[in-house]
């Protein structure tokens, strides 16, 4: 039997007004939305941590409301990534990680560090940033992922750098952002951003079938042969990997249904 990592699919956040009509049961109080959402999908990417600072009691509350096995991915604060010199982000990185994220304990998923489309690849400065990312916080293991959105990162030096520090490169299915499928860590992180609200499940059935197949390949340690890489000449070690897939941005009204439809295909 082929060993496989755990595949989790979810959406961005749980508070979105249109979901009160399309996703949540009628008259469900806002205070119960996380409780409900975390029982429909096995993971959620938290976008609010990018814009605002949260304190430990909030993370404790989230952890209590979500069921066993559920995982939150947290978007790193913008004060870390929206700067000209990334090497100077150390204090902001620590402020974010020391805000209480470790209170999620085993429900803490990857930390997503997202960069502006204007941020270009600078080998020395990006390496200085990766050096700032610790492996643990308060004894809780940290997994880091970077989403770069400038084509200057499509060079072999970028995945080599990410691999050196064990940081995952986010695969972005997006209209304009670079698609980089190089595996550089012990987990895979994909953000599916070309859905449509008119599709009941965010993506068309055939495309959901394709993403389910890719997720299985990733989880078993392989690499899908239909996705572009920055360094096609280098392959990742074949070992089981956890996989995180998020339906984000376009088609947001139907994003939870995309995640549920993908999980249904995977659980077959």
Residue pairs with C-beta under 8 A, 6 or more apart in sequence:
2 220
3 220
3 221
3 240
4 216
4 219
4 220
4 240
5 187
5 218
5 219
5 220
5 221
5 240
5 241
5 242
5 243
6 219
6 242
6 243
7 215
7 216
7 218
7 219
7 242
7 243
7 245
7 263
7 266
8 41
8 42
8 43
8 71
8 109
8 242
8 243
8 244
8 245
9 41
9 42
9 43
9 215
9 244
9 245
9 246
9 247
9 258
9 259
9 260
9 262
9 263
9 266
10 41
10 42
10 43
10 44
10 45
10 73
10 244
10 245
10 246
10 247
10 259
11 41
11 44
11 45
11 246
11 247
11 248
11 252
11 255
11 256
11 258
11 259
12 44
12 45
12 46
12 47
12 246
12 247
12 248
12 249
12 252
12 255
13 44
13 45
13 46
13 47
13 48
14 33
14 34
14 37
14 38
14 44
15 30
15 33
16 252
16 253
18 252
18 253
19 33
19 253
19 256
20 28
22 253
22 254
22 257
23 37
23 40
23 256
23 257
24 33
24 36
24 37
25 36
28 36
34 62
34 65
34 66
35 65
35 66
37 44
37 256
38 44
38 65
38 66
38 67
38 70
39 67
40 256
40 260
41 256
41 259
41 260
41 263
42 69
42 70
42 71
42 263
43 70
43 71
43 72
43 73
43 109
43 244
43 246
44 72
44 73
45 72
45 73
45 74
45 75
45 112
45 191
45 246
45 248
46 72
46 73
46 74
46 75
47 75
48 54
48 75
49 74
49 75
49 76
49 77
49 96
49 101
50 75
50 76
50 77
50 78
50 114
51 77
51 78
53 77
53 95
53 96
53 99
54 99
54 100
55 99
55 100
56 99
56 100
56 103
57 100
58 100
59 100
59 101
59 102
59 103
59 104
60 100
60 103
62 72
62 104
62 107
63 103
63 104
63 105
63 107
66 72
66 107
70 107
71 107
71 108
71 109
71 244
72 104
72 107
72 108
72 109
73 109
73 110
73 111
73 112
73 145
73 189
73 244
73 246
74 101
74 108
74 109
74 110
74 111
74 112
75 111
75 112
75 114
76 93
76 96
76 111
76 112
76 113
76 114
77 92
77 95
77 96
79 89
79 92
79 95
79 96
80 89
80 92
80 93
80 96
80 113
81 89
81 113
81 114
81 115
81 116
81 119
82 116
83 89
83 92
85 125
86 125
86 126
86 128
86 129
87 125
87 128
87 129
87 132
89 129
89 132
90 132
93 132
93 133
97 111
97 134
97 137
97 142
98 137
101 108
101 111
101 137
101 140
102 108
102 137
102 138
102 139
102 140
104 140
105 140
108 140
108 142
109 143
109 244
110 143
110 144
110 145
110 168
110 187
110 189
110 244
111 133
111 142
111 143
111 144
111 145
112 145
112 146
112 147
112 170
112 189
113 133
113 144
113 145
113 146
113 147
114 146
114 147
114 149
115 146
115 147
115 148
115 149
115 150
116 149
117 149
117 150
117 176
117 177
118 150
119 148
119 149
119 150
120 150
120 152
120 153
121 148
121 150
121 152
121 153
121 155
121 157
121 158
123 157
123 161
126 158
126 161
127 161
127 164
127 165
130 161
130 162
130 164
130 165
130 167
131 165
133 142
133 144
133 165
133 167
134 142
135 141
135 142
136 142
143 168
143 185
143 186
143 187
144 165
144 166
144 167
144 168
144 185
145 167
145 168
145 169
145 170
145 185
145 187
145 189
146 162
146 167
146 168
146 169
146 170
147 170
147 172
147 177
147 191
148 158
148 169
148 170
148 178
148 180
149 172
149 174
149 177
149 178
150 178
151 178
153 178
153 180
153 230
154 178
154 180
154 230
155 230
155 231
156 230
156 231
156 233
156 234
158 169
158 180
158 182
158 230
159 169
159 180
159 182
159 184
159 229
159 230
159 231
159 234
160 231
160 234
162 168
162 169
162 182
162 184
162 185
163 182
163 184
163 185
166 184
166 185
166 186
167 184
167 185
168 183
168 184
168 185
168 187
168 188
168 189
169 180
169 182
169 184
169 230
170 189
170 190
170 191
171 179
171 180
171 181
171 188
171 189
171 190
171 191
171 227
172 178
172 179
172 180
172 190
172 191
172 193
173 179
173 190
173 191
173 192
173 193
173 194
174 191
174 193
174 194
174 249
175 193
175 194
175 250
177 193
179 227
179 228
180 228
180 229
180 230
181 223
181 224
181 227
181 228
181 229
182 229
182 230
182 231
182 234
182 236
183 218
183 223
183 236
183 241
184 236
185 241
186 239
186 241
186 242
187 241
187 242
187 243
187 244
188 218
188 219
188 241
188 242
188 243
188 244
189 243
189 244
190 211
190 214
190 215
190 243
190 244
190 245
190 246
191 246
191 248
192 202
192 203
192 211
192 245
192 246
192 247
192 248
192 258
193 248
193 249
193 250
194 203
194 250
194 251
195 202
195 203
195 247
195 249
195 250
195 251
195 252
195 254
195 255
195 258
196 202
196 203
196 250
196 251
196 254
197 251
197 252
197 253
197 254
199 251
199 254
199 258
200 254
200 257
201 208
201 254
201 257
201 258
201 260
201 261
202 247
202 251
202 254
202 255
202 257
202 258
202 261
203 211
203 247
203 251
203 258
203 261
208 258
208 261
208 262
208 265
209 265
210 226
211 245
211 262
212 262
212 265
212 266
213 224
214 224
214 226
214 227
215 243
215 245
215 262
215 266
216 266
217 223
217 224
218 224
218 241
218 243
219 240
219 241
219 242
219 243
220 240
221 236
221 237
221 238
221 239
221 240
221 241
222 238
223 229
223 235
223 236
245 259
245 262
246 259
247 254
247 255
247 256
247 258
247 259
247 262
248 255
251 258
